[in-house]
Amino acid sequence: MEEVQRFDRRQPPAQTIRGAHIYRSEKGQMQAELTADLIVKYTEPVEQTIFPHGLKVTFFDSLLLPKAFFTADSAIQWNETNEFRAYNNVVLIDHRSHDTVYLEDIIWDSREKRIYSDHPLHAVNGQRVTYGDRFESDDSFTNPQIVHQRGSIEWNEEEEEEP
């Protein structure tokens, strides 16, 4: 029996939510809407919340109009360090600038109020495509930066259609 206990060190989840639809507000103002097929919260050995089937988050402005959208195939939040990591097919869409950023993973450090990724990415704005080595921003996305930006490409759709 001791052998079995040693093999399975992860405790059962403290909470499991299926078909989650969560709203976040501050001072009565809705800020975000999160949807996830499955949320699993563990308290041991480390307090963490896992989104094994991904999540979608819509951020709203003061008029409740969508200002940004975020999706990822998987995510994990560590409550002790206040870090959130989304990974596998991460997409950020800024509805104000019409920028779409595609990343393999992204980390939000709420203590430092910083969002970043140390992995290559590409961004699309209209017909412009930009590549970069890293992504950095404050947590309100007022100053997003693509580090070592390169490869801005513009194309004309009409020229592509010609044989």
TAJOZI-V918187 format. One record per pair of residues at least 6 apart in sequence whose C-alpha atoms are under 6 Angstrom apart, sorted by sequence separation. I is the first residue (numbers start at 1). J is the second residue. If there is no record, write none. Layout:
i->I j->J
i->I j->J
This chain:
i->24 j->30
i->25 j->31
i->42 j->48
i->60 j->66
i->61 j->67
i->77 j->83
i->93 j->99
i->108 j->114
i->123 j->129
i->137 j->143
i->24 j->31
i->41 j->48
i->59 j->66
i->60 j->67
i->77 j->84
i->93 j->100
i->108 j->115
i->123 j->130
i->137 j->144
i->24 j->32
i->41 j->49
i->59 j->67
i->76 j->84
i->92 j->100
i->107 j->115
i->122 j->130
i->136 j->144
i->23 j->32
i->40 j->49
i->59 j->68
i->76 j->85
i->92 j->101
i->107 j->116
i->122 j->131
i->136 j->145
i->23 j->33
i->40 j->50
i->58 j->68
i->75 j->85
i->91 j->101
i->106 j->116
i->121 j->131
i->135 j->145
i->22 j->33
i->39 j->50
i->58 j->69
i->75 j->86
i->91 j->102
i->106 j->117
i->121 j->132
i->135 j->146
i->22 j->34
i->39 j->51
i->57 j->69
i->74 j->86
i->75 j->87
i->90 j->102
i->120 j->132
i->134 j->146
i->135 j->147
i->21 j->34
i->57 j->70
i->74 j->87
i->90 j->103
i->120 j->133
i->134 j->147
i->21 j->35
i->56 j->70
i->72 j->86
i->90 j->104
i->119 j->133
i->120 j->134
i->132 j->146
i->133 j->147
i->20 j->35
i->56 j->71
i->73 j->88
i->89 j->104
i->119 j->134
i->132 j->147
i->133 j->148
i->20 j->36
i->55 j->71
i->73 j->89
i->88 j->104
i->118 j->134
i->132 j->148
i->19 j->36
i->55 j->72
i->72 j->89
i->87 j->104
i->117 j->134
i->132 j->149
i->19 j->37
i->54 j->72
i->72 j->90
i->87 j->105
i->103 j->121
i->117 j->135
i->131 j->149
i->18 j->37
i->36 j->55
i->54 j->73
i->71 j->90
i->86 j->105
i->102 j->121
i->116 j->135
i->131 j->150
i->18 j->38
i->35 j->55
i->53 j->73
i->54 j->74
i->71 j->91
i->86 j->106
i->102 j->122
i->116 j->136
i->130 j->150
i->131 j->151
i->17 j->38
i->35 j->56
i->53 j->74
i->70 j->91
i->85 j->106
i->101 j->122
i->115 j->136
i->130 j->151
i->17 j->39
i->34 j->56
i->52 j->74
i->70 j->92
i->85 j->107
i->101 j->123
i->115 j->137
i->130 j->152
i->16 j->39
i->34 j->57
i->51 j->74
i->69 j->92
i->84 j->107
i->100 j->123
i->114 j->137
i->115 j->138
i->129 j->152
i->16 j->40
i->33 j->57
i->51 j->75
i->69 j->93
i->84 j->108
i->100 j->124
i->114 j->138
i->115 j->139
i->128 j->152
i->129 j->153
i->15 j->40
i->33 j->58
i->50 j->75
i->68 j->93
i->83 j->108
i->99 j->124
i->113 j->138
i->114 j->139
i->128 j->153
i->15 j->41
i->32 j->58
i->50 j->76
i->68 j->94
i->83 j->109
i->99 j->125
i->113 j->139
i->128 j->154
i->14 j->41
i->32 j->59
i->49 j->76
i->68 j->95
i->98 j->125
i->127 j->154
i->13 j->41
i->14 j->42
i->31 j->59
i->32 j->60
i->49 j->77
i->67 j->95
i->82 j->110
i->13 j->42
i->31 j->60
i->48 j->77
i->48 j->78
i->48 j->79
i->47 j->79
